[in-house]
Amino acid sequence: MEGFMTLSQESRLGGATLERLCKLWEEWMPQLKVCEIKTAKISYLAVWLPESVEQQVDAAWEKSPSDGWQDNNLAQYMCMAAVQEVLPQVEDAGCAPAPRPTEALREALSGLGLEYREDAPTLNRRFALVTHYPFKGGCEICHLQSNCPKGQGKSEAASVVLPGYEQGADE
C-alpha cells in the first residue's frame, strides 16, 4: 500500500476510497498477465492489464477525476509491483528500461495481443510494459531514454549503472 500511496501522492485514504480500491484490486489481479518472452538469445519480461481495465479507468475519470486518478495509479502500481516482484533490482534502479522493439520482440508480443504502436516505440496497452529479463540495468540502457525526463538527468531519482554502460563508455 505504501508504494501506491507514494505513486498517488497521497498521505491518507478515506474508508470508502480504500474499499473501492480494494475491490478493484481483487477484480483486476486475476487479469494481470506476467510472462517471460524468449527471442533467440534475449529474454524479456512482459506485464500488462487488459483493455477492459483501461475502459474502467476512463469511465472513472469521466465520473470523478479524483477516482480516475486513483484508479489509474492503482493499475500502474499493480504492473510495477509485479515487475518488482520478479526483478527486485528494478526498484533500486528506479526504472524498468524499455528494450529496443526488434522484429522478433514485436512478433512475440503480437502473439500475446500486445503490439507496438506504429508511430512510437510504446505498446498499445496503457497498463503494460516490457523490460529485459534478467535485469540488465536501468535508465542507461532504456530505448526511450532520449524522451524520458529521468533518462535525461532531469529527475532526482538515481539508477544503477552497470560496468560497460557508463556515460561515454562507447565513445
NORURJO-V330041 format. One record per backbone hydrogen bond with DSSP energy under -1.0 kcal/mol. CO is the residue of the C=O (numbers start at 1). NH is the residue of the N-H. E is the energy in kcal/mol with one decimal. If there is no record, write none. Layout:
CO&NH&E, CO&NH&E
This chain:
1&5&-2.6, 2&6&-2.4, 3&7&-2.5, 4&8&-2.5, 5&10&-2.4, 14&18&-2.6, 15&19&-2.4, 16&20&-2.3, 17&21&-2.6, 18&22&-2.5, 19&23&-2.1, 20&24&-2.0, 21&25&-2.6, 22&26&-2.3, 23&27&-2.1, 24&28&-3.4, 25&29&-2.6, 28&31&-1.4, 29&32&-1.0, 33&48&-2.1, 35&46&-2.9, 37&44&-2.8, 39&42&-2.6, 42&39&-3.2, 43&133&-2.4, 44&37&-2.8, 45&131&-2.1, 46&35&-2.5, 47&129&-2.6, 48&33&-2.9, 50&53&-1.3, 50&54&-1.1, 51&55&-2.3, 52&56&-1.9, 53&57&-2.5, 54&58&-2.7, 55&59&-2.3, 56&60&-2.2, 57&61&-2.3, 58&62&-1.9, 59&63&-1.7, 60&64&-3.1, 64&68&-3.0, 65&69&-2.5, 66&70&-2.1, 67&71&-3.0, 68&72&-2.7, 69&73&-2.3, 70&74&-2.3, 71&75&-2.3, 72&76&-2.4, 73&77&-3.0, 74&78&-2.6, 75&79&-1.8, 76&80&-2.5, 77&81&-3.1, 78&82&-1.8, 79&83&-2.0, 80&84&-2.8, 81&85&-1.7, 82&86&-1.7, 83&87&-3.6, 87&90&-2.0, 89&93&-2.5, 90&94&-2.3, 98&143&-3.4, 100&102&-2.0, 102&106&-2.6, 103&107&-2.4, 104&108&-2.2, 105&109&-2.7, 106&110&-2.3, 107&111&-1.6, 109&112&-1.5, 109&114&-2.5, 110&113&-1.4, 115&124&-2.4, 122&117&-3.3, 127&49&-2.4, 129&47&-2.5, 131&45&-3.1, 138&141&-2.0, 139&142&-1.8, 142&145&-1.4, 144&147&-1.9, 145&148&-1.4, 148&152&-1.4, 149&154&-2.9, 150&153&-1.7, 160&138&-1.2, 162&165&-2.4, 166&169&-2.4, 168&171&-1.3
